[in-house]
Amino acid sequence: MKKSWMDRFVIYCWGITQPYDEHARAEVGHISTVALLLLIISEFLVLMIQAIFNIGWLNVVALVILLIAMVWVSVAIRKAGLTAIETTQANLPHTLHQIKRDAVKYGISFGLIVASMMVLIDATEGDSVKWVFALAMGGVGGIFFGLGTYQNEKKQMRVLPDDD
């Protein structure tokens, strides 16, 4: 089965390691649809309240809701078993290296997203000190996210015995 760019994007973003067949595609579609509906409804309500009452800090609430939706989808995909990693004892060093590389990739992505969100929230002020602070916070957040991802993946990995 040939994967479209959207399939590859979903596999990359959510760290799906199991075969991406029709069952996995349907499971991800169901999870994503529920998350998208909840996200659209809650974002619409938050942004309407902000527009009606002119409350500026609700922008941050909207970003937090987006982050919660992303985490919820990630946890739901993990519970569905689509991110389980199985390896043999002989292949363990290669698998650990792959997990480290993926954790670095996810940490950098998370750090850039956090920094971008912080910069976009304060973009109208034009203060370069806040931009440096945003980049530093994104870097620190990315490091912690990458380390947490690596530890979580390592803990969930199943090592199968070698067939001798």
C-alpha positions as CSV (number, residue, x, y, z in Angstrom):
1,M,0.0,0.0,0.0
2,K,1.5,3.3,-1.1
3,K,1.4,6.0,1.6
4,S,0.3,9.5,0.8
5,W,2.1,12.6,2.2
6,M,-0.7,12.9,4.8
7,D,-0.1,9.3,6.0
8,R,3.6,10.0,6.3
9,F,2.9,13.2,8.2
10,V,0.6,11.3,10.7
11,I,3.2,8.5,11.1
12,Y,5.9,11.1,11.8
13,C,3.9,13.4,14.1
14,W,2.4,10.7,16.3
15,G,5.4,8.3,16.3
16,I,3.5,5.3,14.9
17,T,5.8,2.3,14.7
18,Q,3.2,-0.5,14.0
19,P,2.2,-1.3,10.4
20,Y,0.0,1.5,9.1
21,D,-2.7,-0.6,7.6
22,E,-6.5,-0.1,7.3
23,H,-7.1,-0.8,10.9
24,A,-4.4,1.7,12.1
25,R,-5.7,4.3,9.6
26,A,-9.3,3.9,10.9
27,E,-8.1,4.1,14.5
28,V,-6.1,7.3,13.9
29,G,-9.0,8.7,11.9
30,H,-11.5,8.1,14.7
31,I,-9.1,9.6,17.4
32,S,-8.3,12.6,15.2
33,T,-12.0,13.2,14.4
34,V,-13.0,13.3,18.0
35,A,-10.1,15.5,18.9
36,L,-10.7,17.9,16.0
37,L,-14.4,18.3,16.9
38,L,-13.6,19.0,20.6
39,L,-10.9,21.4,19.5
40,I,-13.0,23.3,17.1
41,I,-15.9,23.7,19.6
42,S,-13.7,24.8,22.5
43,E,-11.5,27.1,20.3
44,F,-14.7,28.7,18.8
45,L,-16.1,29.3,22.3
46,V,-12.9,30.7,23.7
47,L,-12.3,33.0,20.7
48,M,-15.9,34.2,20.7
49,I,-15.7,35.1,24.4
50,Q,-12.5,36.9,23.7
51,A,-14.1,38.9,20.8
52,I,-17.2,39.7,22.8
53,F,-15.6,40.7,26.1
54,N,-12.2,41.8,24.7
55,I,-10.2,39.6,27.1
56,G,-6.6,39.5,25.8
57,W,-5.3,36.6,27.9
58,L,-7.7,34.2,26.4
59,N,-5.2,33.8,23.5
60,V,-3.0,31.8,25.9
61,V,-6.1,29.7,26.9
62,A,-6.6,28.9,23.2
63,L,-3.0,27.8,22.9
64,V,-3.3,25.6,26.0
65,I,-6.4,24.0,24.6
66,L,-4.5,23.2,21.4
67,L,-1.7,21.7,23.4
68,I,-4.1,19.6,25.5
69,A,-5.8,18.3,22.3
70,M,-2.4,17.3,20.8
71,V,-1.4,15.5,24.0
72,W,-4.8,13.7,24.2
73,V,-4.4,12.4,20.6
74,S,-0.9,11.2,21.4
75,V,-2.0,9.4,24.5
76,A,-5.0,7.8,22.6
77,I,-2.7,6.6,19.8
78,R,-0.3,5.2,22.4
79,K,-3.2,3.4,24.2
80,A,-4.4,1.9,20.9
81,G,-1.0,0.2,20.7
82,L,0.1,1.9,17.4
83,T,3.4,3.1,18.9
84,A,4.6,-0.2,20.5
85,I,8.2,-1.1,19.7
86,E,9.3,-4.7,19.5
87,T,12.9,-5.7,19.0
88,T,15.1,-8.7,19.4
89,Q,18.0,-8.9,21.8
90,A,20.5,-8.8,18.9
91,N,18.8,-5.8,17.4
92,L,18.5,-3.9,20.7
93,P,21.5,-1.5,20.1
94,H,20.2,-0.4,16.7
95,T,16.7,0.1,18.1
96,L,18.0,2.2,21.1
97,H,19.9,4.3,18.6
98,Q,16.8,4.8,16.5
99,I,14.8,5.8,19.6
100,K,17.5,8.3,20.6
101,R,17.4,9.8,17.1
102,D,13.6,10.1,17.2
103,A,13.7,11.6,20.7
104,V,16.1,14.3,19.5
105,K,13.9,15.0,16.4
106,Y,10.8,15.3,18.6
107,G,12.6,17.4,21.2
108,I,13.8,19.9,18.5
109,S,10.3,20.0,16.9
110,F,8.7,20.6,20.3
111,G,11.3,23.3,21.2
112,L,10.7,25.1,18.0
113,I,6.9,25.0,18.4
114,V,7.1,26.3,22.0
115,A,9.5,29.1,21.0
116,S,7.3,30.0,18.0
117,M,4.2,30.2,20.1
118,M,5.9,32.4,22.7
119,V,7.3,34.7,20.0
120,L,3.9,34.9,18.2
121,I,2.1,35.8,21.4
122,D,4.6,38.7,22.0
123,A,5.3,39.6,18.4
124,T,3.6,42.9,18.6
125,E,5.9,44.2,21.3
126,G,9.1,43.7,19.3
127,D,11.3,43.3,22.4
128,S,14.3,41.2,21.5
129,V,14.9,40.1,25.1
130,K,11.6,38.4,25.1
131,W,12.5,36.6,21.8
132,V,15.7,35.3,23.3
133,F,13.8,34.2,26.4
134,A,11.3,32.4,24.2
135,L,14.1,30.6,22.3
136,A,15.7,29.6,25.6
137,M,12.4,28.3,27.0
138,G,11.8,26.5,23.8
139,G,15.3,24.9,24.0
140,V,14.9,23.9,27.6
141,G,11.4,22.5,26.9
142,G,12.7,20.6,23.9
143,I,15.4,19.0,26.0
144,F,13.0,17.9,28.6
145,F,10.5,16.7,26.0
146,G,13.2,14.7,24.2
147,L,14.5,13.1,27.4
148,G,11.0,12.2,28.5
149,T,10.2,10.8,25.1
150,Y,13.4,8.7,25.1
151,Q,12.7,7.3,28.6
152,N,9.1,6.6,27.8
153,E,9.9,4.8,24.6
154,K,12.7,2.8,26.2
155,K,10.3,1.8,29.1
156,Q,7.6,0.6,26.7
157,M,9.9,-1.3,24.4
158,R,9.4,-5.1,24.3
159,V,12.6,-7.1,23.8
160,L,11.9,-10.5,22.3
161,P,14.3,-13.4,22.7
162,D,16.6,-14.3,19.8
163,D,15.7,-17.4,17.8
164,D,18.6,-19.7,18.1
